[in-house]
Amino acid sequence: MPKVTKQKNGRYQRSVVVGKDEKGKPIRKFFTGRTIKEVDEQVEEYKRSQSANATEPAKPESDLTFAQMGAIWLVEYKRAVSVTCRKRYEVNLRTHLNPDLGNILLRDLKPLRIKKIINDLAEKGYAEKTIMEIKQAAVQVLDAAVENDYLHRNVFTKAKVPKTGRTERRPIREQEKKLILEHYSGHRMGVPVLLLLYTGLRKGELLAAEWRDLDLDAALLTVNKAAWFETIEWASRFRRRTRASVPFLFPLSSCRFSARRRQRANSSAPRPKASA
């Protein structure tokens, strides 16, 4: 039986050769456990299962593509994550990974595939943290494939993310602020733009805001939900477990009376009679 090794985290690991790649190099499957006995039991169980299934035809699941495995991973492994986190995983798969990897069979994936995606993102100016999140999504998809015996090993694990340097966000300039204050009055997007300027809301938080969240007398805006667009015509809202009251300053306070009048006018306006 192969030699057992002790890892830095205190767990034990043993490998078993399960085949050879196209270059003749051995392909190994790794087993880890808290004790040597636990590892040996895993190895023996694996060998028994392989012997029992030796005469069975290959499973059709072995022909899964990366996109299909990604969809399974998202549903079965990310069911309990927050809505925001799940949405980020969906975007990373759909936008950055599936265009290049989606139609490739799991068994045909190579480390060069993810390395090319990483390098392209770095050249486009993506932040190091963003690239790392995209890479980790790909790694976790293949981890799920390995766990379910669709793959022998994860070929994406060792891919390195280059250091791109921290990108500083540019604050709004005084000239731009002055331009907004000169032209917001009377514009249909005037109040929303001022809310963004003076409260620091995210776009999703602004899109989900309702009149009942705005306390004009106390000059407070309650932020307890956000929104995103699934299509150009429909937005989905979700409520957060926490809520925050954000104060707004001048000139938002100068809009309060016109906003209140407009709100009262809308609520007290007679409804049009139905035509015969």
C-alpha positions as CSV (number, residue, x, y, z in Angstrom):
1,M,0.0,0.0,0.0
2,P,1.4,3.5,-0.8
3,K,3.0,5.5,1.9
4,V,0.9,7.7,4.1
5,T,1.9,11.4,4.6
6,K,1.0,13.8,7.2
7,Q,-0.2,17.3,6.0
8,K,0.5,20.6,7.7
9,N,-3.1,20.8,9.0
10,G,-2.5,17.5,10.9
11,R,-4.6,15.3,8.6
12,Y,-3.2,12.2,6.9
13,Q,-3.2,11.5,3.2
14,R,-2.6,8.5,0.9
15,S,-2.8,8.3,-2.9
16,V,-3.9,5.5,-5.2
17,V,-3.0,5.2,-8.9
18,V,-6.2,4.9,-10.8
19,G,-4.9,5.2,-14.4
20,K,-2.5,7.0,-16.7
21,D,-2.9,10.1,-18.8
22,E,-2.1,10.5,-22.5
23,K,1.6,11.0,-21.7
24,G,1.8,7.8,-19.6
25,K,2.0,9.6,-16.3
26,P,0.1,8.0,-13.4
27,I,-3.2,9.6,-12.4
28,R,-3.7,9.5,-8.6
29,K,-6.8,9.7,-6.4
30,F,-6.1,11.1,-2.9
31,F,-7.8,10.2,0.3
32,T,-7.5,12.2,3.5
33,G,-8.6,11.6,7.1
34,R,-7.9,12.5,10.7
35,T,-6.2,9.2,11.4
36,I,-4.2,6.6,9.3
37,K,-6.9,4.0,10.0
38,E,-9.6,6.3,8.6
39,V,-7.5,6.9,5.4
40,D,-6.9,3.1,5.0
41,E,-10.6,2.4,5.4
42,Q,-11.4,4.9,2.6
43,V,-8.8,3.3,0.3
44,E,-10.2,-0.2,0.9
45,E,-13.8,1.0,0.4
46,Y,-12.7,2.7,-2.9
47,K,-11.0,-0.5,-4.1
48,R,-14.1,-2.6,-3.2
49,S,-16.4,-0.3,-5.1
50,Q,-14.1,-0.3,-8.1
51,S,-14.0,-4.1,-8.2
52,A,-17.8,-4.3,-7.9
53,N,-18.2,-1.9,-10.8
54,A,-15.5,-3.2,-13.0
55,T,-17.9,-4.9,-15.4
56,E,-20.4,-2.1,-15.5
57,P,-20.5,0.3,-18.4
58,A,-19.3,3.9,-17.9
59,K,-21.8,6.2,-16.4
60,P,-23.4,8.8,-18.8
61,E,-22.5,11.5,-16.2
62,S,-18.9,11.0,-17.2
63,D,-19.7,13.0,-20.3
64,L,-20.8,16.1,-18.4
65,T,-19.6,19.4,-19.7
66,F,-18.2,22.2,-17.4
67,A,-21.4,24.2,-17.9
68,Q,-23.6,21.2,-16.8
69,M,-21.4,20.6,-13.8
70,G,-21.5,24.3,-12.9
71,A,-25.3,24.3,-12.9
72,I,-25.3,21.2,-10.6
73,W,-22.8,22.8,-8.3
74,L,-24.8,26.0,-8.1
75,V,-28.0,24.2,-7.2
76,E,-26.7,21.5,-4.9
77,Y,-23.6,23.1,-3.3
78,K,-24.6,26.7,-3.1
79,R,-28.2,26.3,-2.0
80,A,-27.6,27.9,1.4
81,V,-25.5,30.9,0.5
82,S,-27.0,34.4,0.5
83,V,-28.8,35.8,-2.5
84,T,-26.0,38.3,-3.2
85,C,-23.3,35.6,-3.1
86,R,-25.4,33.2,-5.3
87,K,-25.9,36.0,-7.8
88,R,-22.2,36.7,-8.0
89,Y,-21.5,33.0,-8.6
90,E,-24.1,33.0,-11.4
91,V,-22.5,36.0,-13.1
92,N,-19.0,34.6,-12.8
93,L,-20.1,31.3,-14.5
94,R,-22.2,32.9,-17.2
95,T,-20.0,35.9,-18.0
96,H,-16.4,34.7,-17.5
97,L,-16.2,30.9,-17.4
98,N,-18.9,29.3,-19.5
99,P,-18.0,31.2,-22.7
100,D,-14.6,29.5,-22.8
101,L,-15.2,26.3,-20.7
102,G,-18.9,25.6,-20.9
103,N,-19.0,23.2,-23.9
104,I,-15.8,21.3,-22.9
105,L,-16.2,17.9,-21.3
106,L,-14.9,17.6,-17.8
107,R,-12.3,14.9,-18.7
108,D,-10.9,17.2,-21.5
109,L,-10.2,20.2,-19.3
110,K,-6.6,21.3,-18.9
111,P,-4.8,23.8,-16.6
112,L,-4.1,25.9,-19.6
113,R,-7.8,26.7,-20.0
114,I,-8.2,28.5,-16.7
115,K,-4.8,30.1,-17.0
116,K,-5.8,31.7,-20.3
117,I,-9.0,33.1,-18.7
118,I,-7.0,34.5,-15.7
119,N,-4.4,36.2,-18.0
120,D,-7.2,37.7,-20.2
121,L,-8.9,39.1,-17.2
122,A,-5.7,40.6,-15.9
123,E,-5.0,42.2,-19.3
124,K,-8.4,43.8,-19.3
125,G,-7.7,45.4,-16.0
126,Y,-9.8,43.3,-13.6
127,A,-8.9,43.6,-9.9
128,E,-6.9,40.7,-8.4
129,K,-9.7,40.0,-5.9
130,T,-12.2,39.7,-8.8
131,I,-10.0,37.3,-10.8
132,M,-9.4,35.2,-7.7
133,E,-13.2,34.9,-7.1
134,I,-13.7,33.8,-10.7
135,K,-10.9,31.2,-10.4
136,Q,-12.2,29.9,-7.2
137,A,-15.6,29.4,-8.7
138,A,-14.0,27.2,-11.4
139,V,-12.0,25.3,-8.8
140,Q,-15.1,24.6,-6.7
141,V,-17.0,23.3,-9.7
142,L,-14.2,20.8,-10.4
143,D,-14.0,20.0,-6.7
144,A,-17.6,18.9,-6.8
145,A,-16.8,16.8,-9.9
146,V,-13.9,15.1,-8.1
147,E,-16.0,14.5,-5.0
148,N,-18.6,12.7,-7.2
149,D,-16.0,10.7,-9.1
150,Y,-16.6,12.5,-12.4
151,L,-12.9,13.4,-12.4
152,H,-9.8,12.0,-10.8
153,R,-8.2,15.3,-9.9
154,N,-8.8,19.0,-10.1
155,V,-6.7,20.5,-12.9
156,F,-7.5,24.1,-11.9
157,T,-6.2,24.1,-8.3
158,K,-2.6,25.1,-9.0
159,A,-3.4,28.0,-11.4
160,K,-1.8,31.2,-10.2
161,V,-3.5,34.6,-10.1
162,P,-1.0,37.4,-11.0
163,K,-0.7,40.4,-8.7
164,T,-2.4,43.3,-10.6
165,G,-2.0,46.0,-8.0
166,R,-4.7,47.7,-6.2
167,T,-6.9,50.0,-8.3
168,E,-7.9,53.2,-6.5
169,R,-11.5,54.3,-7.1
170,R,-11.7,57.9,-8.3
171,P,-14.0,60.1,-6.1
172,I,-16.4,62.4,-7.7
173,R,-14.8,65.8,-8.6
174,E,-16.0,69.1,-7.3
175,Q,-16.7,70.2,-10.9
176,E,-18.9,67.2,-11.4
177,K,-20.7,67.7,-8.1
178,K,-21.3,71.4,-9.0
179,L,-22.8,70.3,-12.4
180,I,-25.2,67.9,-10.7
181,L,-26.4,70.6,-8.2
182,E,-27.0,73.1,-11.0
183,H,-29.1,70.8,-13.1
184,Y,-30.9,68.3,-10.8
185,S,-33.9,70.5,-10.1
186,G,-36.9,69.5,-12.4
187,H,-35.1,66.5,-13.8
188,R,-36.9,63.2,-13.5
189,M,-33.7,61.6,-12.2
190,G,-32.7,64.6,-10.0
191,V,-33.7,63.2,-6.6
192,P,-32.3,59.7,-7.3
193,V,-29.0,61.2,-8.3
194,L,-28.8,63.3,-5.2
195,L,-29.6,60.2,-3.1
196,L,-26.6,58.5,-4.7
197,L,-24.4,61.6,-4.2
198,Y,-25.3,62.3,-0.5
199,T,-26.0,58.9,0.9
200,G,-23.5,56.6,-0.8
201,L,-26.2,54.1,-1.8
202,R,-25.4,51.3,-4.2
203,K,-27.4,51.3,-7.4
204,G,-29.3,48.1,-6.4
205,E,-30.2,49.7,-3.1
206,L,-31.5,52.8,-4.9
207,L,-33.6,50.7,-7.3
208,A,-35.3,48.9,-4.5
209,A,-36.0,52.0,-2.4
210,E,-39.7,52.9,-1.9
211,W,-41.5,56.0,-0.7
212,R,-42.3,54.4,2.6
213,D,-38.6,54.0,3.2
214,L,-38.1,57.8,3.1
215,D,-38.8,59.7,6.3
216,L,-38.8,63.3,5.2
217,D,-39.4,64.8,8.7
218,A,-36.4,63.0,10.2
219,A,-34.4,63.2,7.0
220,L,-33.7,59.5,7.1
221,L,-33.7,56.8,4.5
222,T,-34.2,53.2,5.6
223,V,-32.1,50.7,3.6
224,N,-33.2,47.1,4.0
225,K,-33.3,45.7,0.5
226,A,-31.6,45.7,-2.9
227,A,-32.5,44.8,-6.5
228,W,-30.9,43.6,-9.7
229,F,-32.1,43.2,-13.2
230,E,-32.6,39.8,-14.7
231,T,-33.8,41.3,-18.0
232,I,-34.1,44.8,-19.2
233,E,-37.7,44.9,-18.1
234,W,-37.8,43.0,-14.8
235,A,-36.0,43.5,-11.5
236,S,-36.0,41.1,-8.6
237,R,-36.0,42.4,-5.0
238,F,-34.8,40.7,-1.9
239,R,-34.9,41.9,1.7
240,R,-31.9,41.9,3.9
241,R,-31.7,40.6,7.5
242,T,-30.2,43.9,8.6
243,R,-31.4,47.4,8.0
244,A,-29.7,50.7,8.2
245,S,-31.0,54.3,8.5
246,V,-29.1,56.6,6.3
247,P,-29.3,60.4,7.0
248,F,-29.4,62.7,4.0
249,L,-28.2,66.3,3.9
250,F,-28.7,69.5,1.9
251,P,-29.9,69.8,-0.8
252,L,-32.0,66.7,-0.4
253,S,-33.8,68.5,2.5
254,S,-34.8,71.2,0.1
255,C,-36.6,68.6,-2.1
256,R,-38.6,67.3,0.8
257,F,-41.7,69.6,0.4
258,S,-42.0,69.1,-3.3
259,A,-41.6,65.4,-2.9
260,R,-44.2,65.3,-0.1
261,R,-46.7,67.4,-2.2
262,R,-46.2,65.0,-5.1
263,Q,-46.7,62.0,-2.9
264,R,-49.9,63.4,-1.4
265,A,-51.2,64.4,-4.8
266,N,-50.6,60.9,-6.1
267,S,-52.3,59.3,-3.1
268,S,-55.4,61.6,-3.1
269,A,-55.9,61.9,-6.9
270,P,-59.3,60.5,-8.0
271,R,-59.1,57.3,-9.9
272,P,-60.3,57.5,-13.5
273,K,-63.8,56.0,-14.1
274,A,-63.9,52.8,-16.2
275,S,-65.3,53.4,-19.7
276,A,-68.6,51.8,-20.5
